[in-house]
Amino acid sequence: MTSARRRSARRFLQPPSKFIPRSPRLTAAQAEAMLLKAGFVWLRSKGSHRIYHKGDRRIVVPFHSGANLHPKITKQILEAIEEA
């Protein structure tokens, strides 16, 4: 293993920063359950995306088989639930 390769491998082995909390990893089914519990209503679906709304807030959740949601989408969902 070359020294450059070792350095890049070390970068991935370092523990996450204590200043930046990690967002939870959610599946679409878990996100849907959280939204429905918070009072969001399933408005419609288009393809593999489901659209939920509550008041003026609209959230789109992609439903792909067993895959975790992207951290940006997870963050949007958690923010919408906190506002609701």
mmCIF file of the N, C-alpha and C atoms, coordinates in Angstrom:
data_MODEL
# 
_entry.id   MODEL 
# 
loop_
_atom_site.group_PDB 
_atom_site.id 
_atom_site.type_symbol 
_atom_site.label_atom_id 
_atom_site.label_alt_id 
_atom_site.label_comp_id 
_atom_site.label_asym_id 
_atom_site.label_entity_id 
_atom_site.label_seq_id 
_atom_site.pdbx_PDB_ins_code 
_atom_site.Cartn_x 
_atom_site.Cartn_y 
_atom_site.Cartn_z 
_atom_site.occupancy 
_atom_site.B_iso_or_equiv 
_atom_site.pdbx_formal_charge 
_atom_site.auth_seq_id 
_atom_site.auth_comp_id 
_atom_site.auth_asym_id 
_atom_site.auth_atom_id 
_atom_site.pdbx_PDB_model_num 
ATOM 1   N N  . MET A 1 1  ? 0.844   -1.174 0.000  1.00 0.00 ? 1  MET A N  1 
ATOM 2   C CA . MET A 1 1  ? 0.000   0.000  0.000  1.00 0.00 ? 1  MET A CA 1 
ATOM 3   C C  . MET A 1 1  ? 0.892   1.241  0.000  1.00 0.00 ? 1  MET A C  1 
ATOM 4   N N  . THR A 1 2  ? 0.638   2.169  -0.887 1.00 0.00 ? 2  THR A N  1 
ATOM 5   C CA . THR A 1 2  ? 1.460   3.370  -0.959 1.00 0.00 ? 2  THR A CA 1 
ATOM 6   C C  . THR A 1 2  ? 1.086   4.329  0.157  1.00 0.00 ? 2  THR A C  1 
ATOM 7   N N  . SER A 1 3  ? 1.980   5.271  0.427  1.00 0.00 ? 3  SER A N  1 
ATOM 8   C CA . SER A 1 3  ? 1.726   6.212  1.528  1.00 0.00 ? 3  SER A CA 1 
ATOM 9   C C  . SER A 1 3  ? 0.526   7.108  1.229  1.00 0.00 ? 3  SER A C  1 
ATOM 10  N N  . ALA A 1 4  ? 0.331   7.482  -0.028 1.00 0.00 ? 4  ALA A N  1 
ATOM 11  C CA . ALA A 1 4  ? -0.831  8.314  -0.374 1.00 0.00 ? 4  ALA A CA 1 
ATOM 12  C C  . ALA A 1 4  ? -2.130  7.542  -0.135 1.00 0.00 ? 4  ALA A C  1 
ATOM 13  N N  . ARG A 1 5  ? -2.091  6.272  -0.426 1.00 0.00 ? 5  ARG A N  1 
ATOM 14  C CA . ARG A 1 5  ? -3.275  5.444  -0.230 1.00 0.00 ? 5  ARG A CA 1 
ATOM 15  C C  . ARG A 1 5  ? -3.579  5.270  1.260  1.00 0.00 ? 5  ARG A C  1 
ATOM 16  N N  . ARG A 1 6  ? -2.523  5.146  2.070  1.00 0.00 ? 6  ARG A N  1 
ATOM 17  C CA . ARG A 1 6  ? -2.717  5.028  3.517  1.00 0.00 ? 6  ARG A CA 1 
ATOM 18  C C  . ARG A 1 6  ? -3.333  6.296  4.082  1.00 0.00 ? 6  ARG A C  1 
ATOM 19  N N  . ARG A 1 7  ? -2.864  7.444  3.602  1.00 0.00 ? 7  ARG A N  1 
ATOM 20  C CA . ARG A 1 7  ? -3.410  8.721  4.093  1.00 0.00 ? 7  ARG A CA 1 
ATOM 21  C C  . ARG A 1 7  ? -4.890  8.834  3.771  1.00 0.00 ? 7  ARG A C  1 
ATOM 22  N N  . SER A 1 8  ? -5.281  8.463  2.553  1.00 0.00 ? 8  SER A N  1 
ATOM 23  C CA . SER A 1 8  ? -6.688  8.560  2.194  1.00 0.00 ? 8  SER A CA 1 
ATOM 24  C C  . SER A 1 8  ? -7.514  7.547  2.977  1.00 0.00 ? 8  SER A C  1 
ATOM 25  N N  . ALA A 1 9  ? -6.950  6.379  3.283  1.00 0.00 ? 9  ALA A N  1 
ATOM 26  C CA . ALA A 1 9  ? -7.672  5.388  4.070  1.00 0.00 ? 9  ALA A CA 1 
ATOM 27  C C  . ALA A 1 9  ? -7.866  5.885  5.499  1.00 0.00 ? 9  ALA A C  1 
ATOM 28  N N  . ARG A 1 10 ? -6.866  6.567  6.055  1.00 0.00 ? 10 ARG A N  1 
ATOM 29  C CA . ARG A 1 10 ? -6.978  7.106  7.415  1.00 0.00 ? 10 ARG A CA 1 
ATOM 30  C C  . ARG A 1 10 ? -8.087  8.140  7.510  1.00 0.00 ? 10 ARG A C  1 
ATOM 31  N N  . ARG A 1 11 ? -8.262  8.921  6.452  1.00 0.00 ? 11 ARG A N  1 
ATOM 32  C CA . ARG A 1 11 ? -9.279  9.973  6.454  1.00 0.00 ? 11 ARG A CA 1 
ATOM 33  C C  . ARG A 1 11 ? -10.665 9.370  6.676  1.00 0.00 ? 11 ARG A C  1 
ATOM 34  N N  . PHE A 1 12 ? -10.917 8.199  6.105  1.00 0.00 ? 12 PHE A N  1 
ATOM 35  C CA . PHE A 1 12 ? -12.223 7.566  6.247  1.00 0.00 ? 12 PHE A CA 1 
ATOM 36  C C  . PHE A 1 12 ? -12.375 6.860  7.588  1.00 0.00 ? 12 PHE A C  1 
ATOM 37  N N  . LEU A 1 13 ? -11.276 6.543  8.250  1.00 0.00 ? 13 LEU A N  1 
ATOM 38  C CA . LEU A 1 13 ? -11.340 5.837  9.518  1.00 0.00 ? 13 LEU A CA 1 
ATOM 39  C C  . LEU A 1 13 ? -11.456 6.769  10.714 1.00 0.00 ? 13 LEU A C  1 
ATOM 40  N N  . GLN A 1 14 ? -11.310 8.079  10.497 1.00 0.00 ? 14 GLN A N  1 
ATOM 41  C CA . GLN A 1 14 ? -11.396 9.020  11.599 1.00 0.00 ? 14 GLN A CA 1 
ATOM 42  C C  . GLN A 1 14 ? -12.831 9.100  12.103 1.00 0.00 ? 14 GLN A C  1 
ATOM 43  N N  . PRO A 1 15 ? -13.007 9.272  13.408 1.00 0.00 ? 15 PRO A N  1 
ATOM 44  C CA . PRO A 1 15 ? -14.368 9.379  13.937 1.00 0.00 ? 15 PRO A CA 1 
ATOM 45  C C  . PRO A 1 15 ? -15.020 10.672 13.443 1.00 0.00 ? 15 PRO A C  1 
ATOM 46  N N  . PRO A 1 16 ? -16.346 10.688 13.359 1.00 0.00 ? 16 PRO A N  1 
ATOM 47  C CA . PRO A 1 16 ? -17.019 11.897 12.909 1.00 0.00 ? 16 PRO A CA 1 
ATOM 48  C C  . PRO A 1 16 ? -16.783 13.041 13.891 1.00 0.00 ? 16 PRO A C  1 
ATOM 49  N N  . SER A 1 17 ? -16.873 14.243 13.404 1.00 0.00 ? 17 SER A N  1 
ATOM 50  C CA . SER A 1 17 ? -16.634 15.419 14.227 1.00 0.00 ? 17 SER A CA 1 
ATOM 51  C C  . SER A 1 17 ? -17.670 15.509 15.336 1.00 0.00 ? 17 SER A C  1 
ATOM 52  N N  . LYS A 1 18 ? -17.228 15.942 16.511 1.00 0.00 ? 18 LYS A N  1 
ATOM 53  C CA . LYS A 1 18 ? -18.176 16.077 17.616 1.00 0.00 ? 18 LYS A CA 1 
ATOM 54  C C  . LYS A 1 18 ? -19.005 17.353 17.479 1.00 0.00 ? 18 LYS A C  1 
ATOM 55  N N  . PHE A 1 19 ? -18.649 18.226 16.547 1.00 0.00 ? 19 PHE A N  1 
ATOM 56  C CA . PHE A 1 19 ? -19.358 19.485 16.388 1.00 0.00 ? 19 PHE A CA 1 
ATOM 57  C C  . PHE A 1 19 ? -20.475 19.402 15.355 1.00 0.00 ? 19 PHE A C  1 
ATOM 58  N N  . ILE A 1 20 ? -20.418 18.435 14.475 1.00 0.00 ? 20 ILE A N  1 
ATOM 59  C CA . ILE A 1 20 ? -21.442 18.296 13.439 1.00 0.00 ? 20 ILE A CA 1 
ATOM 60  C C  . ILE A 1 20 ? -22.216 17.011 13.716 1.00 0.00 ? 20 ILE A C  1 
ATOM 61  N N  . PRO A 1 21 ? -23.430 17.135 14.255 1.00 0.00 ? 21 PRO A N  1 
ATOM 62  C CA . PRO A 1 21 ? -24.181 15.912 14.530 1.00 0.00 ? 21 PRO A CA 1 
ATOM 63  C C  . PRO A 1 21 ? -24.659 15.263 13.241 1.00 0.00 ? 21 PRO A C  1 
ATOM 64  N N  . ARG A 1 22 ? -24.701 13.954 13.230 1.00 0.00 ? 22 ARG A N  1 
ATOM 65  C CA . ARG A 1 22 ? -25.172 13.227 12.060 1.00 0.00 ? 22 ARG A CA 1 
ATOM 66  C C  . ARG A 1 22 ? -26.686 13.133 12.103 1.00 0.00 ? 22 ARG A C  1 
ATOM 67  N N  . SER A 1 23 ? -27.313 13.315 10.953 1.00 0.00 ? 23 SER A N  1 
ATOM 68  C CA . SER A 1 23 ? -28.760 13.165 10.903 1.00 0.00 ? 23 SER A CA 1 
ATOM 69  C C  . SER A 1 23 ? -29.095 11.675 10.868 1.00 0.00 ? 23 SER A C  1 
ATOM 70  N N  . PRO A 1 24 ? -30.240 11.313 11.421 1.00 0.00 ? 24 PRO A N  1 
ATOM 71  C CA . PRO A 1 24 ? -30.595 9.895  11.429 1.00 0.00 ? 24 PRO A CA 1 
ATOM 72  C C  . PRO A 1 24 ? -30.862 9.393  10.017 1.00 0.00 ? 24 PRO A C  1 
ATOM 73  N N  . ARG A 1 25 ? -30.576 8.143  9.774  1.00 0.00 ? 25 ARG A N  1 
ATOM 74  C CA . ARG A 1 25 ? -30.844 7.534  8.468  1.00 0.00 ? 25 ARG A CA 1 
ATOM 75  C C  . ARG A 1 25 ? -32.255 6.976  8.504  1.00 0.00 ? 25 ARG A C  1 
ATOM 76  N N  . LEU A 1 26 ? -33.090 7.448  7.595  1.00 0.00 ? 26 LEU A N  1 
ATOM 77  C CA . LEU A 1 26 ? -34.479 7.017  7.546  1.00 0.00 ? 26 LEU A CA 1 
ATOM 78  C C  . LEU A 1 26 ? -34.776 6.328  6.228  1.00 0.00 ? 26 LEU A C  1 
ATOM 79  N N  . THR A 1 27 ? -35.659 5.363  6.275  1.00 0.00 ? 27 THR A N  1 
ATOM 80  C CA . THR A 1 27 ? -36.208 4.801  5.040  1.00 0.00 ? 27 THR A CA 1 
ATOM 81  C C  . THR A 1 27 ? -37.480 5.585  4.738  1.00 0.00 ? 27 THR A C  1 
ATOM 82  N N  . ALA A 1 28 ? -38.022 5.409  3.557  1.00 0.00 ? 28 ALA A N  1 
ATOM 83  C CA . ALA A 1 28 ? -39.225 6.132  3.172  1.00 0.00 ? 28 ALA A CA 1 
ATOM 84  C C  . ALA A 1 28 ? -40.403 5.738  4.059  1.00 0.00 ? 28 ALA A C  1 
ATOM 85  N N  . ALA A 1 29 ? -40.495 4.478  4.422  1.00 0.00 ? 29 ALA A N  1 
ATOM 86  C CA . ALA A 1 29 ? -41.600 4.025  5.268  1.00 0.00 ? 29 ALA A CA 1 
ATOM 87  C C  . ALA A 1 29 ? -41.535 4.668  6.656  1.00 0.00 ? 29 ALA A C  1 
ATOM 88  N N  . GLN A 1 30 ? -40.335 4.797  7.208  1.00 0.00 ? 30 GLN A N  1 
ATOM 89  C CA . GLN A 1 30 ? -40.177 5.440  8.506  1.00 0.00 ? 30 GLN A CA 1 
ATOM 90  C C  . GLN A 1 30 ? -40.541 6.917  8.418  1.00 0.00 ? 30 GLN A C  1 
ATOM 91  N N  . ALA A 1 31 ? -40.114 7.574  7.344  1.00 0.00 ? 31 ALA A N  1 
ATOM 92  C CA . ALA A 1 31 ? -40.427 8.984  7.157  1.00 0.00 ? 31 ALA A CA 1 
ATOM 93  C C  . ALA A 1 31 ? -41.932 9.184  7.000  1.00 0.00 ? 31 ALA A C  1 
ATOM 94  N N  . GLU A 1 32 ? -42.574 8.288  6.254  1.00 0.00 ? 32 GLU A N  1 
ATOM 95  C CA . GLU A 1 32 ? -44.018 8.385  6.061  1.00 0.00 ? 32 GLU A CA 1 
ATOM 96  C C  . GLU A 1 32 ? -44.745 8.256  7.396  1.00 0.00 ? 32 GLU A C  1 
ATOM 97  N N  . ALA A 1 33 ? -44.344 7.319  8.219  1.00 0.00 ? 33 ALA A N  1 
ATOM 98  C CA . ALA A 1 33 ? -44.971 7.136  9.523  1.00 0.00 ? 33 ALA A CA 1 
ATOM 99  C C  . ALA A 1 33 ? -44.818 8.384  10.388 1.00 0.00 ? 33 ALA A C  1 
ATOM 100 N N  . MET A 1 34 ? -43.641 9.001  10.354 1.00 0.00 ? 34 MET A N  1 
ATOM 101 C CA . MET A 1 34 ? -43.412 10.215 11.135 1.00 0.00 ? 34 MET A CA 1 
ATOM 102 C C  . MET A 1 34 ? -44.279 11.369 10.629 1.00 0.00 ? 34 MET A C  1 
ATOM 103 N N  . LEU A 1 35 ? -44.392 11.507 9.307  1.00 0.00 ? 35 LEU A N  1 
ATOM 104 C CA . LEU A 1 35 ? -45.201 12.586 8.742  1.00 0.00 ? 35 LEU A CA 1 
ATOM 105 C C  . LEU A 1 35 ? -46.679 12.404 9.071  1.00 0.00 ? 35 LEU A C  1 
ATOM 106 N N  . LEU A 1 36 ? -47.181 11.189 8.931  1.00 0.00 ? 36 LEU A N  1 
ATOM 107 C CA . LEU A 1 36 ? -48.599 10.933 9.224  1.00 0.00 ? 36 LEU A CA 1 
ATOM 108 C C  . LEU A 1 36 ? -48.906 11.157 10.708 1.00 0.00 ? 36 LEU A C  1 
ATOM 109 N N  . LYS A 1 37 ? -47.979 10.778 11.571 1.00 0.00 ? 37 LYS A N  1 
ATOM 110 C CA . LYS A 1 37 ? -48.160 10.982 13.008 1.00 0.00 ? 37 LYS A CA 1 
ATOM 111 C C  . LYS A 1 37 ? -48.163 12.467 13.357 1.00 0.00 ? 37 LYS A C  1 
ATOM 112 N N  . ALA A 1 38 ? -47.425 13.272 12.588 1.00 0.00 ? 38 ALA A N  1 
ATOM 113 C CA . ALA A 1 38 ? -47.352 14.716 12.826 1.00 0.00 ? 38 ALA A CA 1 
ATOM 114 C C  . ALA A 1 38 ? -48.542 15.457 12.217 1.00 0.00 ? 38 ALA A C  1 
ATOM 115 N N  . GLY A 1 39 ? -49.435 14.734 11.528 1.00 0.00 ? 39 GLY A N  1 
ATOM 116 C CA . GLY A 1 39 ? -50.631 15.374 10.999 1.00 0.00 ? 39 GLY A CA 1 
ATOM 117 C C  . GLY A 1 39 ? -50.585 15.698 9.521  1.00 0.00 ? 39 GLY A C  1 
ATOM 118 N N  . PHE A 1 40 ? -49.553 15.253 8.823  1.00 0.00 ? 40 PHE A N  1 
ATOM 119 C CA . PHE A 1 40 ? -49.482 15.466 7.383  1.00 0.00 ? 40 PHE A CA 1 
ATOM 120 C C  . PHE A 1 40 ? -50.441 14.500 6.691  1.00 0.00 ? 40 PHE A C  1 
ATOM 121 N N  . VAL A 1 41 ? -50.940 14.900 5.530  1.00 0.00 ? 41 VAL A N  1 
ATOM 122 C CA . VAL A 1 41 ? -51.900 14.101 4.775  1.00 0.00 ? 41 VAL A CA 1 
ATOM 123 C C  . VAL A 1 41 ? -51.278 13.726 3.443  1.00 0.00 ? 41 VAL A C  1 
ATOM 124 N N  . TRP A 1 42 ? -51.466 12.473 3.034  1.00 0.00 ? 42 TRP A N  1 
ATOM 125 C CA . TRP A 1 42 ? -50.978 12.020 1.734  1.00 0.00 ? 42 TRP A CA 1 
ATOM 126 C C  . TRP A 1 42 ? -51.851 12.655 0.678  1.00 0.00 ? 42 TRP A C  1 
ATOM 127 N N  . LEU A 1 43 ? -51.286 13.578 -0.088 1.00 0.00 ? 43 LEU A N  1 
ATOM 128 C CA . LEU A 1 43 ? -52.027 14.325 -1.088 1.00 0.00 ? 43 LEU A CA 1 
ATOM 129 C C  . LEU A 1 43 ? -52.153 13.535 -2.379 1.00 0.00 ? 43 LEU A C  1 
ATOM 130 N N  . ARG A 1 44 ? -51.014 13.087 -2.923 1.00 0.00 ? 44 ARG A N  1 
ATOM 131 C CA . ARG A 1 44 ? -51.018 12.344 -4.188 1.00 0.00 ? 44 ARG A CA 1 
ATOM 132 C C  . ARG A 1 44 ? -49.668 11.667 -4.359 1.00 0.00 ? 44 ARG A C  1 
ATOM 133 N N  . SER A 1 45 ? -49.543 10.879 -5.415 1.00 0.00 ? 45 SER A N  1 
ATOM 134 C CA . SER A 1 45 ? -48.255 10.285 -5.741 1.00 0.00 ? 45 SER A CA 1 
ATOM 135 C C  . SER A 1 45 ? -48.042 10.375 -7.243 1.00 0.00 ? 45 SER A C  1 
ATOM 136 N N  . LYS A 1 46 ? -46.790 10.453 -7.623 1.00 0.00 ? 46 LYS A N  1 
ATOM 137 C CA . LYS A 1 46 ? -46.429 10.492 -9.037 1.00 0.00 ? 46 LYS A CA 1 
ATOM 138 C C  . LYS A 1 46 ? -45.185 9.625  -9.186 1.00 0.00 ? 46 LYS A C  1 
ATOM 139 N N  . GLY A 1 47 ? -45.344 8.513  -9.868 1.00 0.00 ? 47 GLY A N  1 
ATOM 140 C CA . GLY A 1 47 ? -44.226 7.572  -9.987 1.00 0.00 ? 47 GLY A CA 1 
ATOM 141 C C  . GLY A 1 47 ? -43.918 6.984  -8.623 1.00 0.00 ? 47 GLY A C  1 
ATOM 142 N N  . SER A 1 48 ? -42.681 7.062  -8.199 1.00 0.00 ? 48 SER A N  1 
ATOM 143 C CA . SER A 1 48 ? -42.288 6.513  -6.898 1.00 0.00 ? 48 SER A CA 1 
ATOM 144 C C  . SER A 1 48 ? -42.175 7.599  -5.834 1.00 0.00 ? 48 SER A C  1 
ATOM 145 N N  . HIS A 1 49 ? -42.746 8.783  -6.091 1.00 0.00 ? 49 HIS A N  1 
ATOM 146 C CA . HIS A 1 49 ? -42.683 9.884  -5.138 1.00 0.00 ? 49 HIS A CA 1 
ATOM 147 C C  . HIS A 1 49 ? -44.070 10.153 -4.567 1.00 0.00 ? 49 HIS A C  1 
ATOM 148 N N  . ARG A 1 50 ? -44.147 10.289 -3.245 1.00 0.00 ? 50 ARG A N  1 
ATOM 149 C CA . ARG A 1 50 ? -45.403 10.607 -2.577 1.00 0.00 ? 50 ARG A CA 1 
ATOM 150 C C  . ARG A 1 50 ? -45.330 12.017 -2.028 1.00 0.00 ? 50 ARG A C  1 
ATOM 151 N N  . ILE A 1 51 ? -46.415 12.757 -2.192 1.00 0.00 ? 51 ILE A N  1 
ATOM 152 C CA . ILE A 1 51 ? -46.467 14.148 -1.769 1.00 0.00 ? 51 ILE A CA 1 
ATOM 153 C C  . ILE A 1 51 ? -47.422 14.243 -0.580 1.00 0.00 ? 51 ILE A C  1 
ATOM 154 N N  . TYR A 1 52 ? -46.923 14.811 0.505  1.00 0.00 ? 52 TYR A N  1 
ATOM 155 C CA . TYR A 1 52 ? -47.695 15.012 1.724  1.00 0.00 ? 52 TYR A CA 1 
ATOM 156 C C  . TYR A 1 52 ? -47.817 16.503 1.968  1.00 0.00 ? 52 TYR A C  1 
ATOM 157 N N  . HIS A 1 53 ? -48.927 16.913 2.603  1.00 0.00 ? 53 HIS A N  1 
ATOM 158 C CA . HIS A 1 53 ? -49.051 18.335 2.930  1.00 0.00 ? 53 HIS A CA 1 
ATOM 159 C C  . HIS A 1 53 ? -49.762 18.526 4.253  1.00 0.00 ? 53 HIS A C  1 
ATOM 160 N N  . LYS A 1 54 ? -49.486 19.670 4.847  1.00 0.00 ? 54 LYS A N  1 
ATOM 161 C CA . LYS A 1 54 ? -50.160 20.111 6.060  1.00 0.00 ? 54 LYS A CA 1 
ATOM 162 C C  . LYS A 1 54 ? -50.115 21.628 6.034  1.00 0.00 ? 54 LYS A C  1 
ATOM 163 N N  . GLY A 1 55 ? -51.276 22.228 5.894  1.00 0.00 ? 55 GLY A N  1 
ATOM 164 C CA . GLY A 1 55 ? -51.320 23.687 5.786  1.00 0.00 ? 55 GLY A CA 1 
ATOM 165 C C  . GLY A 1 55 ? -50.659 24.135 4.491  1.00 0.00 ? 55 GLY A C  1 
ATOM 166 N N  . ASP A 1 56 ? -49.662 25.001 4.609  1.00 0.00 ? 56 ASP A N  1 
ATOM 167 C CA . ASP A 1 56 ? -48.935 25.494 3.431  1.00 0.00 ? 56 ASP A CA 1 
ATOM 168 C C  . ASP A 1 56 ? -47.690 24.673 3.133  1.00 0.00 ? 56 ASP A C  1 
ATOM 169 N N  . ARG A 1 57 ? -47.338 23.753 4.004  1.00 0.00 ? 57 ARG A N  1 
ATOM 170 C CA . ARG A 1 57 ? -46.091 22.995 3.860  1.00 0.00 ? 57 ARG A CA 1 
ATOM 171 C C  . ARG A 1 57 ? -46.314 21.736 3.023  1.00 0.00 ? 57 ARG A C  1 
ATOM 172 N N  . ARG A 1 58 ? -45.452 21.512 2.041  1.00 0.00 ? 58 ARG A N  1 
ATOM 173 C CA . ARG A 1 58 ? -45.535 20.329 1.186  1.00 0.00 ? 58 ARG A CA 1 
ATOM 174 C C  . ARG A 1 58 ? -44.202 19.590 1.239  1.00 0.00 ? 58 ARG A C  1 
ATOM 175 N N  . ILE A 1 59 ? -44.263 18.281 1.384  1.00 0.00 ? 59 ILE A N  1 
ATOM 176 C CA . ILE A 1 59 ? -43.067 17.439 1.457  1.00 0.00 ? 59 ILE A CA 1 
ATOM 177 C C  . ILE A 1 59 ? -43.183 16.331 0.422  1.00 0.00 ? 59 ILE A C  1 
ATOM 178 N N  . VAL A 1 60 ? -42.114 16.118 -0.344 1.00 0.00 ? 60 VAL A N  1 
ATOM 179 C CA . VAL A 1 60 ? -42.060 15.041 -1.325 1.00 0.00 ? 60 VAL A CA 1 
ATOM 180 C C  . VAL A 1 60 ? -41.106 13.975 -0.798 1.00 0.00 ? 60 VAL A C  1 
ATOM 181 N N  . VAL A 1 61 ? -41.604 12.731 -0.711 1.00 0.00 ? 61 VAL A N  1 
ATOM 182 C CA . VAL A 1 61 ? -40.793 11.621 -0.207 1.00 0.00 ? 61 VAL A CA 1 
ATOM 183 C C  . VAL A 1 61 ? -40.633 10.598 -1.324 1.00 0.00 ? 61 VAL A C  1 
ATOM 184 N N  . PRO A 1 62 ? -39.394 10.337 -1.762 1.00 0.00 ? 62 PRO A N  1 
ATOM 185 C CA . PRO A 1 62 ? -39.175 9.301  -2.775 1.00 0.00 ? 62 PRO A CA 1 
ATOM 186 C C  . PRO A 1 62 ? -39.243 7.907  -2.152 1.00 0.00 ? 62 PRO A C  1 
ATOM 187 N N  . PHE A 1 63 ? -40.040 7.040  -2.724 1.00 0.00 ? 63 PHE A N  1 
ATOM 188 C CA . PHE A 1 63 ? -40.182 5.666  -2.236 1.00 0.00 ? 63 PHE A CA 1 
ATOM 189 C C  . PHE A 1 63 ? -39.419 4.743  -3.165 1.00 0.00 ? 63 PHE A C  1 
ATOM 190 N N  . HIS A 1 64 ? -38.205 4.365  -2.748 1.00 0.00 ? 64 HIS A N  1 
ATOM 191 C CA . HIS A 1 64 ? -37.403 3.408  -3.500 1.00 0.00 ? 64 HIS A CA 1 
ATOM 192 C C  . HIS A 1 64 ? -37.141 2.229  -2.576 1.00 0.00 ? 64 HIS A C  1 
ATOM 193 N N  . SER A 1 65 ? -37.236 1.050  -3.081 1.00 0.00 ? 65 SER A N  1 
ATOM 194 C CA . SER A 1 65 ? -37.256 -0.168 -2.277 1.00 0.00 ? 65 SER A CA 1 
ATOM 195 C C  . SER A 1 65 ? -36.104 -0.274 -1.279 1.00 0.00 ? 65 SER A C  1 
ATOM 196 N N  . GLY A 1 66 ? -36.411 -0.073 -0.013 1.00 0.00 ? 66 GLY A N  1 
ATOM 197 C CA . GLY A 1 66 ? -35.464 -0.299 1.070  1.00 0.00 ? 66 GLY A CA 1 
ATOM 198 C C  . GLY A 1 66 ? -34.301 0.660  1.160  1.00 0.00 ? 66 GLY A C  1 
ATOM 199 N N  . ALA A 1 67 ? -34.220 1.649  0.302  1.00 0.00 ? 67 ALA A N  1 
ATOM 200 C CA . ALA A 1 67 ? -33.078 2.570  0.318  1.00 0.00 ? 67 ALA A CA 1 
ATOM 201 C C  . ALA A 1 67 ? -33.277 3.643  1.381  1.00 0.00 ? 67 ALA A C  1 
ATOM 202 N N  . ASN A 1 68 ? -32.170 4.084  1.965  1.00 0.00 ? 68 ASN A N  1 
ATOM 203 C CA . ASN A 1 68 ? -32.221 5.193  2.911  1.00 0.00 ? 68 ASN A CA 1 
ATOM 204 C C  . ASN A 1 68 ? -32.412 6.488  2.149  1.00 0.00 ? 68 ASN A C  1 
ATOM 205 N N  . LEU A 1 69 ? -33.103 7.431  2.789  1.00 0.00 ? 69 LEU A N  1 
ATOM 206 C CA . LEU A 1 69 ? -33.302 8.737  2.174  1.00 0.00 ? 69 LEU A CA 1 
ATOM 207 C C  . LEU A 1 69 ? -32.019 9.547  2.249  1.00 0.00 ? 69 LEU A C  1 
ATOM 208 N N  . HIS A 1 70 ? -31.858 10.450 1.312  1.00 0.00 ? 70 HIS A N  1 
ATOM 209 C CA . HIS A 1 70 ? -30.704 11.342 1.302  1.00 0.00 ? 70 HIS A CA 1 
ATOM 210 C C  . HIS A 1 70 ? -30.765 12.233 2.547  1.00 0.00 ? 70 HIS A C  1 
ATOM 211 N N  . PRO A 1 71 ? -29.625 12.577 3.137  1.00 0.00 ? 71 PRO A N  1 
ATOM 212 C CA . PRO A 1 71 ? -29.633 13.421 4.337  1.00 0.00 ? 71 PRO A CA 1 
ATOM 213 C C  . PRO A 1 71 ? -30.366 14.757 4.159  1.00 0.00 ? 71 PRO A C  1 
ATOM 214 N N  . LYS A 1 72 ? -30.337 15.336 2.962  1.00 0.00 ? 72 LYS A N  1 
ATOM 215 C CA . LYS A 1 72 ? -31.068 16.592 2.732  1.00 0.00 ? 72 LYS A CA 1 
ATOM 216 C C  . LYS A 1 72 ? -32.564 16.380 2.877  1.00 0.00 ? 72 LYS A C  1 
ATOM 217 N N  . ILE A 1 73 ? -33.071 15.272 2.358  1.00 0.00 ? 73 ILE A N  1 
ATOM 218 C CA . ILE A 1 73 ? -34.501 14.991 2.449  1.00 0.00 ? 73 ILE A CA 1 
ATOM 219 C C  . ILE A 1 73 ? -34.874 14.701 3.898  1.00 0.00 ? 73 ILE A C  1 
ATOM 220 N N  . THR A 1 74 ? -34.029 13.961 4.594  1.00 0.00 ? 74 THR A N  1 
ATOM 221 C CA . THR A 1 74 ? -34.272 13.688 6.012  1.00 0.00 ? 74 THR A CA 1 
ATOM 222 C C  . THR A 1 74 ? -34.342 14.987 6.798  1.00 0.00 ? 74 THR A C  1 
ATOM 223 N N  . LYS A 1 75 ? -33.444 15.903 6.507  1.00 0.00 ? 75 LYS A N  1 
ATOM 224 C CA . LYS A 1 75 ? -33.424 17.195 7.195  1.00 0.00 ? 75 LYS A CA 1 
ATOM 225 C C  . LYS A 1 75 ? -34.704 17.978 6.907  1.00 0.00 ? 75 LYS A C  1 
ATOM 226 N N  . GLN A 1 76 ? -35.164 17.978 5.654  1.00 0.00 ? 76 GLN A N  1 
ATOM 227 C CA . GLN A 1 76 ? -36.406 18.675 5.312  1.00 0.00 ? 76 GLN A CA 1 
ATOM 228 C C  . GLN A 1 76 ? -37.592 18.088 6.065  1.00 0.00 ? 76 GLN A C  1 
ATOM 229 N N  . ILE A 1 77 ? -37.642 16.775 6.159  1.00 0.00 ? 77 ILE A N  1 
ATOM 230 C CA . ILE A 1 77 ? -38.745 16.115 6.853  1.00 0.00 ? 77 ILE A CA 1 
ATOM 231 C C  . ILE A 1 77 ? -38.745 16.468 8.327  1.00 0.00 ? 77 ILE A C  1 
ATOM 232 N N  . LEU A 1 78 ? -37.576 16.408 8.966  1.00 0.00 ? 78 LEU A N  1 
ATOM 233 C CA . LEU A 1 78 ? -37.497 16.719 10.390 1.00 0.00 ? 78 LEU A CA 1 
ATOM 234 C C  . LEU A 1 78 ? -37.839 18.174 10.670 1.00 0.00 ? 78 LEU A C  1 
ATOM 235 N N  . GLU A 1 79 ? -37.401 19.096 9.792  1.00 0.00 ? 79 GLU A N  1 
ATOM 236 C CA . GLU A 1 79 ? -37.748 20.508 9.953  1.00 0.00 ? 79 GLU A CA 1 
ATOM 237 C C  . GLU A 1 79 ? -39.241 20.738 9.796  1.00 0.00 ? 79 GLU A C  1 
ATOM 238 N N  . ALA A 1 80 ? -39.855 20.063 8.826  1.00 0.00 ? 80 ALA A N  1 
ATOM 239 C CA . ALA A 1 80 ? -41.294 20.210 8.604  1.00 0.00 ? 80 ALA A CA 1 
ATOM 240 C C  . ALA A 1 80 ? -42.090 19.694 9.794  1.00 0.00 ? 80 ALA A C  1 
ATOM 241 N N  . ILE A 1 81 ? -41.636 18.606 10.401 1.00 0.00 ? 81 ILE A N  1 
ATOM 242 C CA . ILE A 1 81 ? -42.326 18.055 11.560 1.00 0.00 ? 81 ILE A CA 1 
ATOM 243 C C  . ILE A 1 81 ? -42.196 18.993 12.745 1.00 0.00 ? 81 ILE A C  1 
ATOM 244 N N  . GLU A 1 82 ? -41.025 19.606 12.913 1.00 0.00 ? 82 GLU A N  1 
ATOM 245 C CA . GLU A 1 82 ? -40.829 20.553 14.028 1.00 0.00 ? 82 GLU A CA 1 
ATOM 246 C C  . GLU A 1 82 ? -41.720 21.786 13.862 1.00 0.00 ? 82 GLU A C  1 
ATOM 247 N N  . GLU A 1 83 ? -41.893 22.256 12.622 1.00 0.00 ? 83 GLU A N  1 
ATOM 248 C CA . GLU A 1 83 ? -42.740 23.428 12.359 1.00 0.00 ? 83 GLU A CA 1 
ATOM 249 C C  . GLU A 1 83 ? -44.210 23.112 12.574 1.00 0.00 ? 83 GLU A C  1 
ATOM 250 N N  . ALA A 1 84 ? -44.596 21.869 12.319 1.00 0.00 ? 84 ALA A N  1 
ATOM 251 C CA . ALA A 1 84 ? -46.023 21.500 12.373 1.00 0.00 ? 84 ALA A CA 1 
ATOM 252 C C  . ALA A 1 84 ? -46.576 21.490 13.770 1.00 0.00 ? 84 ALA A C  1 
# 
